[in-house]
Amino acid sequence: MKGAMIVGYGTRKGNLEEVLEKQAQRVRCRGWDNVEIAYFRVSEPTIPDALKKMADEGTDEIVVLPYYIAEGTLTKELIPEKLGMKCSDVSEVDVGGKKVTIHIAPAFGTSFVLSDVVCDRIADANGDPDCGILILGHGTRHDSLSNMRVVKLNAERLYKLGYDHVEYAFNEFCEPTIKDALDRLEKQGVERIIAIPLFVAMGLHLGEEIPEQLGIEPYSEGGEITVNGRKIQLTYTRPMEDDPRLADYLDQKIGEYL
């Protein structure tokens, strides 16, 4: 029997669990009935628990779908380790005496699905190409710098679509900082900024840490900020969350691997 496991990071203060439940149900309704959810930390079920449950129910081939913006230490090293894999691509592992073949699909990464959702976030905020656009990423310490590259790539795609005032910034680990990006947009003379988090769900980073750096209230949708002594209206959008196109991506990857 074949199955899929959608893996998220886990959360204490966020909506990741609701996001993954909705996406898993969407995938099940597309014909993949053997779909489980697992979390790297904090939330339950854990990755080993979900794997054991699937193996006990007779699943002998699984595609793991990381619900992550980009590849990194988690997808390349830590998640495969929790699965008992010898590599981060495909391995046969022993689960309670049963042999299970596990594939790991890539994170959303360079897929245009993220760019499409970003454009919709701009539209939902009543934005246009004359607005200042700030793409926000988490940042990474992984040698591949994949998160940094994905965030930068999406900013570059907007610029090619005709957005003249696009910057990107990171919450931690990478540069430019949010302060530096706001400074650049202010110097371009923008009257309004739309800040779009390239994250999968709400949580502490998006609710508290990034708003503090943007100069807006925690867990808010934006407000008036001051940059270099000038007042600018900032709109803070939702992250990628449970957009149906991300479910399309999961559906496609299950089909490719299974």
Beta strands, then each sheet from edge to edge (+ up, - down):
strand 1: 2-8
strand 2: 35-39
strand 3: 61-66
strand 4: 90-95
strand 5: 98-104
strand 6: 132-137
strand 7: 165-170
strand 8: 192-197
strand 9: 222-227
strand 10: 230-236
sheet 1: 2+ 1+ 3+ 5+ 4-
sheet 2: 7+ 6+ 8+ 10+ 9-
end
